[in-house]
Amino acid sequence: MMIKINMLPLCALAAIGLTGCQNHQDDVKNERAKNAATVQQPDTCGAGSFSYLIGKPASALDTLRFAQPMRHITPDTAVTMDYRAERLNIESDEKGVITRLYCS
């Protein structure tokens, strides 16, 4: 009976450690998928011609007109998962700086 009681803290510690590893693996997998999607997608919406916007404030979008559908995605924006090859997506971070451009 004494052995089982001593093993309990060890088992709890192992479970916590494994949970941390899984969360890290999920983060790495999600980041790789995001980077792969950025690299592999064809430029069907002309995102490349707007690459100069990366690193600029999102307010720069206020003065631009887009010939194709465009959506500005902020960290708190809910977006649909439908794919539209001609749509330009412009992502900005929590500081309002444009970080990514892609088609979908």
Phi, psi and chi 1 to 4 in degrees:
 res  aa     phi    psi   chi1   chi2   chi3   chi4
   1 MET       -  -33.3 -170.6   56.3   97.3      -
   2 MET   -65.8  -36.0 -175.4   62.7   88.8      -
   3 ILE   -65.0  -41.5  -66.1  173.9      -      -
   4 LYS   -62.7  -40.6  -70.6 -177.7 -177.8  178.2
   5 ILE   -66.0  -40.8  -67.6  172.3      -      -
   6 ASN   -70.0  -26.6  -70.9  -21.8      -      -
   7 MET   -78.1  -23.2  -65.8  -69.2  -73.4      -
   8 LEU   -58.9  -50.4 -175.3   60.6      -      -
   9 PRO   -61.5  -36.3  -21.2   30.6      -      -
  10 LEU   -64.7  -43.6 -177.4   59.4      -      -
  11 CYS   -64.2  -41.5  -69.0      -      -      -
  12 ALA   -63.1  -43.2      -      -      -      -
  13 LEU   -63.2  -40.9 -175.6   59.8      -      -
  14 ALA   -64.2  -41.4      -      -      -      -
  15 ALA   -63.9  -42.2      -      -      -      -
  16 ILE   -63.9  -42.9  -68.7  169.7      -      -
  17 GLY   -61.9  -42.0      -      -      -      -
  18 LEU   -66.6  -35.5  -69.9  174.6      -      -
  19 THR   -63.2  -43.0  -58.0      -      -      -
  20 GLY   -62.3  -40.0      -      -      -      -
  21 CYS   -64.2  -42.1  -69.9      -      -      -
  22 GLN   -64.1  -43.0 -177.5   62.2   38.6      -
  23 ASN   -61.4  -41.9  -71.3  -19.4      -      -
  24 HIS   -65.0  -42.4  176.3   70.1      -      -
  25 GLN   -62.9  -39.3  -71.6  173.8  -13.3      -
  26 ASP   -64.5  -41.5  -70.5  -16.8      -      -
  27 ASP   -62.3  -44.6  -69.0  -16.3      -      -
  28 VAL   -64.1  -43.5  169.3      -      -      -
  29 LYS   -62.6  -43.4 -171.3 -176.5  -63.7 -176.9
  30 ASN   -64.7  -40.6  -70.5  -21.0      -      -
  31 GLU   -66.0  -41.5 -172.8   63.0   29.7      -
  32 ARG   -63.2  -41.7  -74.5 -178.3 -176.3  159.4
  33 ALA   -64.3  -40.5      -      -      -      -
  34 LYS   -64.8  -44.3 -175.1  175.8  179.1  179.7
  35 ASN   -66.3  -40.5  -69.5  -18.6      -      -
  36 ALA   -64.6  -40.1      -      -      -      -
  37 ALA   -64.1  -36.9      -      -      -      -
  38 THR   -67.2  -41.3  -58.6      -      -      -
  39 VAL   -74.6  -41.1  171.8      -      -      -
  40 GLN   -85.4  -16.3  -65.7  175.0   -4.4      -
  41 GLN   -74.9  136.1  -70.8 -179.4  -11.9      -
  42 PRO   -72.5  154.0   22.1  -28.3      -      -
  43 ASP   -86.6   68.9 -170.3    5.8      -      -
  44 THR   -80.8  -10.5   55.1      -      -      -
  45 CYS  -113.3    1.5   65.2      -      -      -
  46 GLY    80.2   24.0      -      -      -      -
  47 ALA   -58.5  -34.9      -      -      -      -
  48 GLY   -58.8  -32.9      -      -      -      -
  49 SER   -74.5  -10.8   62.3      -      -      -
  50 PHE  -108.8   12.4  -65.6  101.5      -      -
  51 SER   -60.7  -22.5   62.2      -      -      -
  52 TYR   -63.6  -15.7   68.6   92.2      -      -
  53 LEU   -76.6  -20.3  -69.6  170.6      -      -
  54 ILE   -62.8  128.0  -65.4  176.4      -      -
  55 GLY    93.7   -9.3      -      -      -      -
  56 LYS   -90.5  160.4  -56.3 -108.9 -171.1 -135.6
  57 PRO   -67.4  145.7    0.9    0.8      -      -
  58 ALA   -61.7  -21.7      -      -      -      -
  59 SER   -62.5  -18.3   59.7      -      -      -
  60 ALA   -63.4  -22.7      -      -      -      -
  61 LEU   -69.4  -22.7  -59.6  173.5      -      -
  62 ASP   -63.2  -27.0  -63.1  -20.6      -      -
  63 THR   -96.5   -1.4   60.7      -      -      -
  64 LEU  -101.7  150.9  -61.9  175.5      -      -
  65 ARG  -118.9  139.1  -62.8 -144.4 -178.8 -108.0
  66 PHE  -115.3  134.0  -62.0   90.6      -      -
  67 ALA   -77.7  -24.1      -      -      -      -
  68 GLN  -109.3  165.0   73.8  -82.2   30.4      -
  69 PRO   -59.9  141.2  -17.8   26.7      -      -
  70 MET  -141.3  143.9 -177.1  -82.1  -68.3      -
  71 ARG  -136.3  138.3   63.5 -178.9  173.1 -176.5
  72 HIS   -96.7  122.2  177.0 -149.4      -      -
  73 ILE  -111.6  117.3  -56.4  169.4      -      -
  74 THR  -102.3  169.1   61.3      -      -      -
  75 PRO   -56.8  -27.3  -28.1   36.1      -      -
  76 ASP  -102.8   14.2   59.0  -14.3      -      -
  77 THR   -87.5  130.2  -58.5      -      -      -
  78 ALA   -87.5  132.7      -      -      -      -
  79 VAL  -126.1  151.0  -64.9      -      -      -
  80 THR   -78.9  158.8   60.3      -      -      -
  81 MET   -98.7    8.4  -63.9  -59.0  -69.3      -
  82 ASP   -68.1  147.4   61.7  -44.2      -      -
  83 TYR  -102.9  123.6 -179.3   76.5      -      -
  84 ARG  -131.2  106.6  -66.2  178.4   55.2 -163.4
  85 ALA   -58.0  -29.1      -      -      -      -
  86 GLU   -86.7   -5.1   75.5  -78.9    0.3      -
  87 ARG   -85.0  130.0  179.6  173.6   49.6 -152.3
  88 LEU   -92.3  123.9  173.0   63.1      -      -
  89 ASN  -105.7  130.1  -67.4  -75.6      -      -
  90 ILE  -121.3  116.5  -57.6  174.6      -      -
  91 GLU  -100.4  140.9  -73.3 -174.4    5.8      -
  92 SER  -129.1  156.4   61.0      -      -      -
  93 ASP   -89.1 -175.2   62.6   14.1      -      -
  94 GLU   -66.1  -16.5   60.9  -79.9  -16.7      -
  95 LYS   -90.9   -1.6  -65.2  177.5 -176.5  174.1
  96 GLY    82.1   24.3      -      -      -      -
  97 VAL  -104.8  132.8  176.1      -      -      -
  98 ILE   -68.7  127.0  -62.8  170.9      -      -
  99 THR  -117.3  -20.9   57.1      -      -      -
 100 ARG  -157.9  144.0 -176.4  175.6  174.3 -140.4
 101 LEU  -130.0  134.7  -57.4  161.9      -      -
 102 TYR  -161.0  164.2   61.6   98.6      -      -
 103 CYS   -98.3  137.9  -54.7      -      -      -
 104 SER   174.8      -   79.0      -      -      -
